[in-house]
Amino acid sequence: MMVMMLLLVGFSSLTFSVNFCSLSGRKSSMFQDEGSSSVTSSPLQFFSMMSLSPSLGSPYPWLRELKSEERGLYLIHLLLTCANHVAAGSLENANIALEHISHLASPDGDTMQRISAYFTEALADRILKTWPGLHKALNSTRIVMVSEEILVRKLFFELFPFLKVAFVLTNQAIVEAMEGEKMVHIIDLNAAEPAQWIALLQVLSARPEGPPHLRITGIHQQKEILDQMAHRLTEEAEKLDIPFQFNLVVSKLENLDFDKLRVKTGEALAISSILQLHSLLTLNDEALRRRSPLLSKVSSGNHLQRVLPMNQSTLGDLLEKDMINNGYSPSPDSATSSPASSTASRSMESFLNALWSLSPKVMVVTEQDSNHNGSTLMERLLEALYSYAALFDCLESTVSRTSLERLKVEKMLFGEEIKNIIACEGAERKERHEKLDKWLQRLDLAGFGNVHLSYYGMLQARRLLQSYGCEGYKMREENGCVVICWQDRSLFSVSAWRSRK
């Protein structure tokens, strides 16, 4: 059963209090007296009374026999308990919680087991970072192969429709903005997937007035990826008889030398940013905390010490109630996510100003539509649970659990993103995903004017989603932009802009 539709069935008339304060190892009675009228055969009844203590084996043998819905509920509470202990610096208790999660989580199990495995790994990595020498030693021989990076991005492109929809909308916006132009220059801030530009070349070759002279400047930190991109696109352009140049810029975005973009007078400029700008939101967290001391305080509220109605119908409902009960409102309503995200970092401001100074006729921005840039661990963990539960649900609905491709995407892409969101701070934390309204505000302040995506572009994107054969994928128009969803959970946004003089 999909994790976002996790049904808590069979116990609608019961309530229980999940109290994990006894993680320190105190003994507590697991069972009520035999004569108690409230005794039931369900293990869920005992969650509020069990004491999780250090052990070499499973604390209770029947935990392995829990039904999927029951196990999922228990894993959620264990994860939140562990995160609270990590945030509070209670490493011994966090370690005990991690041990118990390990008996239930699995990277090849059901959806909740899989997502729990990666959140557990992220929490453990955050703990290890408190011993920098140990953390560095354990990761000193880790090598990320360029071929693996190419493979996992290709798998994400193939298994999900999100990038395909973004490419369709981006290309259509560029085609419309470049109508009648004879010299077109496109800057790709993450030149990793040639499929987008191959499709654009084919469209441009069919223009009634003939194709323009096209130059694409591709930016990526891996030269091997750019070389492959250049070869594929040059080959396609020759087939279509389109005048074409590919300019390679090997660089990280934060170190980009704008002179290397070689923007020329007389060119009509377009910029494409696919899942890139959020990485520039690398605020100096320590400086921010010094300006706002309250931000460094860890919330003292325990996210688990409360009564939860057993008639909650979905995991989403459960998480939402859990957050609301603690004074935290989840996305999409949490537009003012955090003090950290309310002010753009210097690198972001200067980068957007530099893009604006290039005077693009159109700039299309695709970003994760999630709120993962909160100032506290618990904020980010709760929001990330929502977002990645939806992404894992997508795979559960469309790909076999035994699929090696699915495992690679979950581990090498989602798992690494989760780890960055949960385990990292400061400049090391790159996955600072924010909601569409934040980008609308930020780009407007940088001097860009919003360009509504066309009806025809949206129609093409909607048809692409429908052709995917899965009803869970949806899209909606929002302020002239497009938000791509799984069920009702927004996951990615696409918006178009132009320099406002």
C-alpha positions as CSV (number, residue, x, y, z in Angstrom):
1,M,0.0,0.0,0.0
2,M,1.3,3.4,-0.9
3,V,2.9,5.3,2.0
4,M,0.9,8.4,1.3
5,M,-2.3,6.4,1.6
6,L,-1.2,4.4,4.6
7,L,-4.5,3.3,6.2
8,L,-4.6,2.9,9.9
9,V,-7.4,0.3,9.9
10,G,-8.9,-1.9,12.5
11,F,-8.5,0.4,15.4
12,S,-10.8,3.4,14.6
13,S,-12.4,3.3,18.0
14,L,-9.1,3.4,19.9
15,T,-6.7,6.2,20.8
16,F,-3.2,5.7,22.1
17,S,-0.4,7.8,23.5
18,V,3.0,7.1,22.0
19,N,5.4,7.8,24.8
20,F,9.0,7.2,24.1
21,C,10.6,9.1,27.0
22,S,11.7,5.7,28.3
23,L,14.3,5.3,25.6
24,S,16.9,5.7,28.3
25,G,16.3,2.1,29.3
26,R,13.9,2.2,32.2
27,K,11.8,-1.0,32.5
28,S,8.1,-0.6,32.1
29,S,5.3,-3.2,32.0
30,M,4.4,-4.1,28.4
31,F,1.1,-5.8,29.2
32,Q,-1.8,-4.8,31.3
33,D,-3.3,-7.1,33.9
34,E,-5.0,-10.1,32.3
35,G,-8.3,-8.9,33.8
36,S,-8.2,-5.5,32.1
37,S,-11.1,-4.9,29.8
38,S,-9.0,-2.8,27.5
39,V,-6.6,-5.6,26.4
40,T,-6.6,-6.2,22.7
41,S,-4.6,-8.6,20.5
42,S,-3.1,-5.7,18.5
43,P,0.6,-4.8,19.2
44,L,-0.4,-1.1,18.6
45,Q,-2.1,-1.1,22.0
46,F,1.3,-1.5,23.7
47,F,3.2,1.2,21.9
48,S,2.4,3.7,24.7
49,M,3.7,1.3,27.3
50,M,6.8,-0.3,25.9
51,S,10.3,0.7,26.9
52,L,12.9,0.6,24.3
53,S,16.2,-0.4,25.8
54,P,19.6,-1.4,24.4
55,S,19.6,-5.0,23.2
56,L,21.4,-7.2,20.8
57,G,18.2,-8.5,19.2
58,S,14.7,-7.3,18.4
59,P,13.2,-5.7,21.6
60,Y,9.9,-7.6,20.9
61,P,9.8,-10.6,18.5
62,W,6.3,-9.6,17.3
63,L,7.6,-6.3,15.8
64,R,8.8,-8.2,12.8
65,E,5.3,-9.6,12.3
66,L,3.5,-6.2,12.3
67,K,1.2,-5.5,9.4
68,S,2.5,-3.0,6.9
69,E,0.2,-0.2,8.2
70,E,1.1,-0.8,11.8
71,R,4.8,-1.0,11.1
72,G,4.7,2.2,9.1
73,L,3.0,4.1,11.9
74,Y,5.6,2.7,14.4
75,L,8.5,3.7,12.1
76,I,7.2,7.3,11.8
77,H,7.2,7.7,15.6
78,L,10.6,6.0,15.9
79,L,12.1,8.4,13.3
80,L,10.6,11.5,15.0
81,T,11.8,10.3,18.4
82,C,15.3,9.7,17.1
83,A,15.4,13.1,15.4
84,N,14.3,14.8,18.6
85,H,17.1,13.1,20.5
86,V,19.7,14.0,17.7
87,A,18.5,17.6,17.8
88,A,18.8,17.7,21.6
89,G,22.2,16.1,21.6
90,S,21.1,13.0,23.4
91,L,23.3,10.6,21.4
92,E,22.8,7.6,23.7
93,N,19.1,7.7,23.3
94,A,19.4,8.4,19.6
95,N,21.6,5.4,19.2
96,I,19.0,3.2,21.0
97,A,16.2,4.5,18.6
98,L,18.4,3.8,15.6
99,E,18.9,0.3,16.8
100,H,15.2,-0.3,17.0
101,I,14.5,1.3,13.6
102,S,17.1,-1.1,12.1
103,H,14.9,-4.1,13.0
104,L,12.0,-2.7,10.9
105,A,13.5,-0.5,8.1
106,S,14.8,-2.0,4.9
107,P,16.0,-0.5,1.6
108,D,14.2,-3.3,-0.3
109,G,11.0,-3.5,1.7
110,D,7.7,-1.7,1.4
111,T,7.7,2.1,0.9
112,M,7.8,3.1,4.5
113,Q,10.5,0.6,5.3
114,R,12.6,2.0,2.3
115,I,12.2,5.6,3.2
116,S,12.9,4.9,6.8
117,A,16.2,3.2,5.9
118,Y,17.4,6.4,4.2
119,F,16.2,8.8,6.9
120,T,17.9,6.6,9.5
121,E,21.2,6.7,7.5
122,A,20.9,10.5,7.4
123,L,20.3,10.8,11.1
124,A,23.2,8.5,11.8
125,D,25.4,10.5,9.5
126,R,24.5,13.7,11.4
127,I,25.5,12.0,14.6
128,L,28.8,11.0,13.1
129,K,29.5,14.6,12.1
130,T,29.9,15.5,15.8
131,W,33.2,13.5,15.5
132,P,34.7,15.1,12.4
133,G,37.8,12.9,12.4
134,L,35.7,9.7,12.6
135,H,33.3,11.0,9.9
136,K,36.2,11.9,7.6
137,A,37.9,8.6,8.1
138,L,34.8,6.6,7.3
139,N,34.3,8.6,4.1
140,S,37.9,9.1,3.0
141,T,37.9,6.3,0.4
142,R,34.4,7.1,-1.0
143,I,34.5,7.7,-4.7
144,V,31.6,8.9,-6.8
145,M,32.1,7.8,-10.4
146,V,31.0,10.1,-13.2
147,S,29.5,7.2,-14.9
148,E,27.3,6.5,-11.8
149,E,26.2,10.1,-11.7
150,I,25.2,10.0,-15.4
151,L,23.4,6.7,-14.8
152,V,21.3,7.8,-11.8
153,R,20.3,11.0,-13.6
154,K,19.3,9.1,-16.6
155,L,17.2,6.7,-14.5
156,F,15.5,9.6,-12.8
157,F,14.7,11.0,-16.2
158,E,13.3,7.6,-17.4
159,L,11.4,6.5,-14.3
160,F,9.6,9.8,-13.6
161,P,7.8,12.3,-15.9
162,F,9.0,15.4,-14.0
163,L,12.0,16.3,-16.1
164,K,10.2,15.5,-19.3
165,V,7.4,17.9,-18.3
166,A,10.0,20.6,-17.4
167,F,11.8,20.2,-20.7
168,V,8.5,20.5,-22.7
169,L,7.5,23.7,-20.9
170,T,11.1,25.1,-21.1
171,N,11.4,24.4,-24.8
172,Q,8.0,25.8,-25.6
173,A,8.7,29.0,-23.7
174,I,12.1,29.4,-25.5
175,V,10.5,28.7,-29.0
176,E,7.8,31.3,-28.3
177,A,10.3,33.9,-27.1
178,M,12.7,33.3,-30.0
179,E,10.1,33.6,-32.8
180,G,11.7,35.4,-35.7
181,E,15.2,35.5,-34.1
182,K,18.1,34.6,-36.4
183,M,20.8,34.3,-33.7
184,V,19.8,32.3,-30.6
185,H,22.1,31.7,-27.6
186,I,20.9,29.3,-24.8
187,I,22.7,29.1,-21.5
188,D,22.1,25.8,-19.7
189,L,23.0,26.0,-16.0
190,N,23.2,22.2,-15.7
191,A,24.1,20.7,-19.1
192,A,23.6,17.1,-18.2
193,E,20.7,15.8,-20.3
194,P,20.9,16.1,-24.1
195,A,17.3,15.0,-24.7
196,Q,16.0,18.5,-23.9
197,W,18.0,20.2,-26.6
198,I,17.7,17.4,-29.1
199,A,13.9,18.0,-28.9
200,L,14.4,21.7,-29.3
201,L,16.6,21.3,-32.3
202,Q,13.9,19.2,-34.0
203,V,11.3,21.9,-33.3
204,L,13.6,24.7,-34.6
205,S,14.4,22.8,-37.7
206,A,10.7,22.9,-38.6
207,R,10.3,26.7,-38.3
208,P,8.6,28.2,-41.3
209,E,11.3,30.9,-41.6
210,G,14.0,28.3,-41.2
211,P,16.1,27.4,-38.2
212,P,18.2,30.1,-36.4
213,H,21.9,29.9,-35.8
214,L,21.9,28.2,-32.4
215,R,24.6,28.4,-29.8
216,I,24.3,26.5,-26.5
217,T,26.6,27.2,-23.6
218,G,26.6,24.3,-21.2
219,I,27.7,24.6,-17.6
220,H,28.7,21.6,-15.5
221,Q,31.5,20.7,-13.1
222,Q,32.2,17.4,-15.0
223,K,34.0,17.9,-18.3
224,E,33.2,14.3,-19.3
225,I,29.5,15.0,-19.1
226,L,29.9,18.2,-21.2
227,D,31.9,16.4,-23.8
228,Q,29.2,13.8,-24.2
229,M,26.6,16.5,-24.4
230,A,28.5,18.4,-27.1
231,H,29.0,15.2,-29.2
232,R,25.3,14.3,-29.1
233,L,24.0,17.8,-29.9
234,T,26.5,18.5,-32.7
235,E,25.6,15.1,-34.3
236,E,21.9,15.9,-34.1
237,A,22.4,19.5,-35.5
238,E,24.3,18.1,-38.5
239,K,21.5,15.7,-39.2
240,L,19.0,18.5,-39.2
241,D,21.3,20.9,-41.0
242,I,21.1,23.6,-38.3
243,P,24.1,26.0,-37.8
244,F,25.2,25.0,-34.3
245,Q,27.9,25.7,-31.7
246,F,28.4,24.2,-28.2
247,N,30.4,26.2,-25.7
248,L,31.7,24.2,-22.7
249,V,32.1,25.8,-19.3
250,V,33.5,23.5,-16.7
251,S,32.5,25.1,-13.4
252,K,30.4,25.0,-10.3
253,L,27.6,27.6,-10.4
254,E,28.9,29.4,-7.3
255,N,32.3,29.8,-9.0
256,L,31.0,30.7,-12.4
257,D,33.0,33.3,-14.4
258,F,30.3,35.0,-16.4
259,D,32.8,36.3,-18.9
260,K,33.2,32.6,-20.1
261,L,29.5,32.6,-21.2
262,R,30.6,34.9,-24.1
263,V,27.2,36.6,-24.6
264,K,27.4,38.6,-27.8
265,T,25.6,41.7,-29.0
266,G,22.8,40.8,-31.4
267,E,22.1,37.4,-29.9
268,A,18.7,36.6,-28.4
269,L,19.5,35.0,-25.1
270,A,17.6,32.3,-23.2
271,I,18.6,30.7,-19.9
272,S,17.5,27.3,-18.6
273,S,17.9,26.4,-15.0
274,I,16.8,22.8,-14.1
275,L,17.0,22.1,-10.3
276,Q,20.1,24.3,-9.8
277,L,19.3,27.7,-8.1
278,H,18.5,26.2,-4.7
279,S,22.1,25.1,-4.3
280,L,23.2,28.8,-4.1
281,L,21.1,29.4,-0.9
282,T,24.1,28.6,1.2
283,L,23.7,31.1,4.0
284,N,26.3,31.2,6.7
285,D,24.2,29.6,9.4
286,E,26.6,30.5,12.2
287,A,26.4,34.2,11.2
288,L,22.6,34.0,11.0
289,R,22.5,32.4,14.5
290,R,24.7,35.2,15.9
291,R,22.2,37.7,14.5
292,S,19.2,35.8,15.7
293,P,20.2,33.7,18.8
294,L,16.8,32.2,19.1
295,L,17.4,30.3,15.9
296,S,20.0,28.2,17.6
297,K,17.7,26.9,20.3
298,V,16.3,23.4,19.8
299,S,12.6,23.1,20.2
300,S,11.9,21.4,23.5
301,G,8.5,20.0,22.5
302,N,8.4,16.2,22.2
303,H,6.7,15.4,18.9
304,L,5.4,12.1,20.2
305,Q,3.9,12.7,23.6
306,R,0.3,13.1,22.6
307,V,-2.8,11.2,21.8
308,L,-3.3,10.4,18.1
309,P,-6.7,9.4,16.8
310,M,-6.6,6.0,15.2
311,N,-9.0,7.0,12.5
312,Q,-6.3,9.0,10.7
313,S,-6.7,7.9,7.1
314,T,-3.3,8.5,5.6
315,L,0.4,8.9,6.5
316,G,0.0,12.5,5.3
317,D,-2.8,13.1,7.7
318,L,-0.8,11.6,10.5
319,L,2.3,13.7,9.8
320,E,0.2,16.8,9.3
321,K,-1.6,16.4,12.7
322,D,1.7,15.7,14.4
323,M,3.2,18.9,13.1
324,I,0.1,21.0,13.7
325,N,-0.1,19.8,17.3
326,N,3.4,21.1,17.7
327,G,2.7,24.5,16.3
328,Y,4.2,23.7,12.9
329,S,2.3,24.0,9.7
330,P,3.5,21.9,6.8
331,S,3.8,22.9,3.1
332,P,2.1,24.2,1.1
333,D,0.8,26.5,3.8
334,S,4.2,27.0,5.3
335,A,5.2,29.7,2.8
336,T,7.2,31.6,5.3
337,S,9.2,28.6,6.0
338,S,12.1,29.8,8.0
339,P,14.2,32.9,8.9
340,A,17.0,31.3,7.0
341,S,15.1,31.4,3.8
342,S,13.6,34.9,4.2
343,T,16.9,36.5,3.1
344,A,18.8,35.4,0.0
345,S,22.4,34.6,0.5
346,R,25.0,36.9,-1.0
347,S,25.9,34.3,-3.6
348,M,22.3,34.0,-4.7
349,E,21.8,37.7,-4.9
350,S,24.9,38.3,-6.9
351,F,24.2,35.3,-9.2
352,L,20.7,36.5,-10.0
353,N,21.9,40.1,-10.5
354,A,24.5,38.7,-13.0
355,L,21.9,36.7,-14.9
356,W,19.6,39.8,-15.0
357,S,22.5,41.9,-16.4
358,L,22.7,39.5,-19.4
359,S,19.2,40.7,-20.4
360,P,17.7,37.3,-21.4
361,K,14.5,37.3,-23.5
362,V,13.4,34.4,-21.4
363,M,14.7,32.4,-18.4
364,V,12.9,29.2,-17.3
365,V,13.4,28.0,-13.8
366,T,12.5,24.5,-12.6
367,E,12.9,23.8,-8.9
368,Q,11.8,21.2,-6.3
369,D,8.5,22.7,-4.8
370,S,9.3,21.7,-1.3
371,N,10.2,23.4,2.0
372,H,13.5,21.8,2.9
373,N,15.4,25.0,3.9
374,G,14.1,25.3,7.5
375,S,16.4,26.5,10.2
376,T,15.9,23.5,12.4
377,L,16.5,19.8,12.0
378,M,12.9,18.9,12.9
379,E,11.4,21.4,10.4
380,R,13.5,19.9,7.6
381,L,12.9,16.3,8.6
382,L,9.1,16.6,8.8
383,E,8.9,18.4,5.4
384,A,11.3,15.9,3.8
385,L,9.2,13.0,5.1
386,Y,6.2,14.4,3.2
387,S,8.1,15.1,0.0
388,Y,10.1,12.0,-0.3
389,A,7.2,9.8,0.8
390,A,5.5,11.1,-2.3
391,L,8.5,10.4,-4.5
392,F,8.9,6.9,-3.1
393,D,5.1,6.4,-3.6
394,C,5.6,7.2,-7.3
395,L,8.1,4.4,-7.7
396,E,5.9,2.0,-5.6
397,S,3.1,2.6,-8.0
398,T,5.0,2.2,-11.2
399,V,8.1,0.1,-10.6
400,S,8.7,-3.4,-9.1
401,R,10.2,-3.5,-5.6
402,T,12.9,-5.8,-6.9
403,S,14.0,-3.4,-9.6
404,L,17.7,-2.6,-9.5
405,E,17.0,0.7,-11.3
406,R,14.5,1.7,-8.6
407,L,17.0,0.8,-5.8
408,K,19.7,2.9,-7.5
409,V,17.5,6.0,-7.8
410,E,16.3,5.7,-4.2
411,K,19.8,5.2,-2.8
412,M,22.1,7.2,-5.1
413,L,19.7,10.2,-5.7
414,F,17.0,10.4,-3.1
415,G,19.1,8.9,-0.3
416,E,21.9,11.4,-0.9
417,E,19.5,14.3,-1.1
418,I,17.9,13.2,2.2
419,K,21.3,12.9,3.8
420,N,22.2,16.4,2.7
421,I,19.0,17.9,4.0
422,I,19.2,16.1,7.4
423,A,22.9,15.7,8.1
424,C,24.5,18.8,6.7
425,E,24.5,22.5,7.8
426,G,26.1,25.7,6.6
427,A,27.7,25.8,3.1
428,E,27.8,22.0,3.0
429,R,23.9,21.8,2.9
430,K,23.2,22.3,-0.8
431,E,19.7,20.8,-1.1
432,R,17.8,23.9,0.1
433,H,14.6,23.3,-1.8
434,E,12.0,26.0,-1.4
435,K,8.4,26.6,-2.5
436,L,7.3,28.4,-5.6
437,D,6.2,31.6,-3.8
438,K,9.7,32.0,-2.4
439,W,11.2,31.9,-5.9
440,L,8.5,34.3,-7.2
441,Q,9.5,36.8,-4.5
442,R,13.3,36.3,-4.9
443,L,13.3,36.6,-8.7
444,D,11.0,39.6,-8.6
445,L,13.4,41.4,-6.2
446,A,16.3,40.6,-8.6
447,G,14.6,42.5,-11.4
448,F,12.9,39.7,-13.3
449,G,9.3,39.9,-14.5
450,N,7.2,36.8,-14.5
451,V,6.2,35.5,-18.0
452,H,3.1,33.3,-17.9
453,L,3.6,29.9,-19.5
454,S,1.5,29.5,-22.6
455,Y,-1.7,27.5,-22.8
456,Y,-0.1,25.5,-25.6
457,G,2.9,24.6,-23.5
458,M,0.7,23.6,-20.6
459,L,-1.5,21.5,-23.0
460,Q,1.6,19.6,-24.2
461,A,2.8,19.0,-20.6
462,R,-0.6,17.8,-19.5
463,R,-0.8,15.4,-22.5
464,L,2.6,14.1,-21.6
465,L,1.5,13.4,-18.0
466,Q,-1.6,11.6,-19.2
467,S,0.4,9.5,-21.6
468,Y,2.4,8.2,-18.7
469,G,-0.5,5.9,-17.7
470,C,-0.5,6.7,-14.0
471,E,-3.3,8.7,-12.5
472,G,-1.2,9.9,-9.5
473,Y,0.7,12.4,-11.6
474,K,-1.0,15.7,-11.8
475,M,-0.2,19.4,-12.7
476,R,-1.8,22.7,-11.9
477,E,-1.4,26.3,-13.0
478,E,-0.3,28.7,-10.3
479,N,0.3,32.4,-11.0
480,G,1.1,31.6,-14.6
481,C,3.6,28.9,-13.5
482,V,3.1,25.1,-13.5
483,V,3.3,22.9,-10.4
484,I,3.8,19.2,-11.0
485,C,2.3,16.9,-8.3
486,W,2.0,13.4,-7.1
487,Q,-1.7,13.1,-6.0
488,D,-2.2,16.4,-4.2
489,R,1.4,16.8,-3.1
490,S,3.3,19.4,-5.1
491,L,6.8,18.3,-6.0
492,F,8.3,20.5,-8.8
493,S,7.6,24.0,-10.1
494,V,8.3,25.5,-13.5
495,S,8.3,29.3,-14.0
496,A,9.4,31.6,-16.9
497,W,11.0,35.1,-16.5
498,R,12.4,38.0,-18.4
499,S,14.7,40.9,-17.4
500,R,12.6,43.8,-16.3
501,K,14.3,47.1,-17.3
